[in-house]
Amino acid sequence: MEYRNNIIMSVAEKGCKKVSNKVAGELRKITDGMQSGANSPLKNIWDEVCVQVQGKKSALWEYYLYVIRNLIELELKSMDSETAQAIWLQTDQGADWDMDTESKIQNDEEVPEKMEVNEDDIVEFILNEYVLKTAAGWKNKRIEKFLDRGMDLD
């Protein structure tokens, strides 16, 4: 069954990276409502997300997460169900469901006819495992300058 898991993981990773890249791209387009101020080297909301992940989170961090979650949800609406299922199986909840289903199959118990994915699980997975991890490693001169100066978004 290892081949099955490798295929599912590959489909999930490709889908997650696509969504994460799209979200980061959308955040790079947003320049209104920035907290960093006029004298900041930061150019867009993605820069602000990156400095918060790499440094100190601002008082409005939850709002940034809200925006990111909404962007991920928008991307999920255009995703095919197979990719969404593959991603959900990578979440803790999806892995638990898969193990439970496998156990039922081995014990000749009734199994669900259809996999019911939870969109919130997928959003949180992509947020934490892809978008925020990408932001943690994202470097550019603006971000480095902001962090080197010890500036805050508050």
C-alpha positions in Angstrom: 0.0 0.0 0.0 3.0 2.3 0.1 2.6 3.2 -3.6 -1.0 4.3 -2.8 0.2 6.6 0.0 3.0 8.0 -2.2 0.5 8.8 -5.0 -1.9 10.5 -2.5 0.9 12.5 -0.9 2.2 13.6 -4.3 -1.2 14.8 -5.4 -1.8 16.5 -2.1 1.6 18.3 -2.1 1.1 19.5 -5.6 -2.3 20.9 -4.7 -1.1 22.5 -1.4 1.9 24.2 -3.1 -0.4 25.5 -5.9 -2.8 27.0 -3.3 0.1 28.4 -1.1 1.8 30.0 -4.1 -1.5 31.6 -5.2 -2.2 32.9 -1.7 1.3 34.4 -1.4 0.8 36.0 -4.8 -2.5 37.5 -3.9 -1.0 38.9 -0.7 1.8 40.5 -2.7 -0.8 42.4 -4.6 -2.3 43.9 -1.5 -0.7 47.2 -0.5 -3.7 49.0 1.2 -4.1 48.8 4.9 -0.5 48.0 5.7 0.5 48.3 9.3 4.2 49.0 8.7 3.7 52.6 7.9 5.1 55.0 5.3 8.7 54.8 6.4 8.8 51.0 6.3 10.8 49.1 3.7 7.9 46.6 3.4 6.0 46.8 0.1 2.9 44.6 0.6 0.9 42.4 3.0 3.0 39.3 2.1 6.1 41.1 3.4 4.2 42.0 6.6 3.1 38.3 7.0 6.7 37.2 6.6 8.1 39.6 9.1 5.5 38.5 11.7 6.2 34.8 11.1 10.0 35.4 11.3 9.8 38.0 14.1 7.2 39.4 16.4 3.5 39.1 15.7 1.5 42.2 15.7 -1.7 42.9 17.6 -3.6 42.3 14.3 -2.0 38.9 13.6 -5.4 37.2 13.8 -6.8 39.5 11.1 -3.9 38.5 8.8 -4.7 34.8 9.5 -8.4 35.5 8.7 -7.5 37.0 5.3 -5.2 34.1 4.5 -7.8 31.5 5.5 -10.3 33.3 3.2 -7.9 33.2 0.3 -7.3 29.5 0.8 -11.0 28.9 1.0 -11.5 30.7 -2.4 -8.8 28.5 -3.9 -10.4 25.4 -2.6 -13.7 26.2 -4.4 -11.9 25.7 -7.8 -10.0 22.6 -6.7 -11.1 19.2 -7.9 -12.5 16.8 -5.3 -9.8 14.2 -5.7 -7.1 16.8 -4.8 -9.1 18.0 -1.9 -9.5 14.5 -0.7 -5.8 13.8 -1.0 -5.0 16.9 1.0 -7.5 16.0 3.7 -6.0 12.6 4.0 -2.7 14.4 5.0 -4.5 16.1 7.9 -4.6 14.5 11.4 -8.4 14.1 11.0 -8.1 12.6 7.5 -5.3 10.2 8.6 -7.5 9.1 11.5 -10.5 8.5 9.2 -8.2 6.5 6.8 -6.9 4.3 9.6 -10.4 3.7 11.0 -11.7 2.8 7.5 -8.8 0.4 6.9 -9.5 -1.2 10.3 -13.1 -1.7 9.4 -12.2 -3.2 6.0 -9.9 -5.7 7.8 -12.6 -6.6 10.2 -15.3 -7.0 7.5 -17.2 -4.1 9.1 -19.4 -1.6 7.1 -17.3 1.2 5.7 -18.5 4.7 4.5 -19.5 4.8 0.9 -18.0 8.2 0.4 -15.2 10.2 2.0 -16.6 13.4 3.6 -13.7 15.9 3.7 -13.7 18.8 6.1 -12.8 22.0 4.4 -11.7 23.7 7.7 -9.2 20.9 8.2 -7.8 21.5 4.8 -7.6 25.2 5.3 -5.7 24.9 8.5 -3.4 22.3 7.0 -2.5 24.5 4.0 -2.2 27.6 6.3 0.2 26.0 8.8 2.1 23.5 6.7 2.5 25.5 3.5 1.7 29.2 3.7 3.2 30.0 7.1 6.1 27.7 6.5 6.8 29.4 3.2 6.6 32.8 5.0 9.0 31.6 7.6 11.7 31.0 5.0 10.9 33.9 2.6 13.7 36.3 2.2 14.0 39.6 0.4 15.9 42.8 1.0 12.8 44.6 2.4 12.1 41.9 5.0 15.7 41.7 6.0 16.0 45.4 6.4 12.8 45.6 8.5 13.9 42.7 10.8 17.5 44.1 11.0 16.2 47.4 12.2 14.1 45.7 14.9 11.0 47.4 13.7 7.5 46.4 14.8 4.2 46.5 13.1 2.4 47.7 16.2 
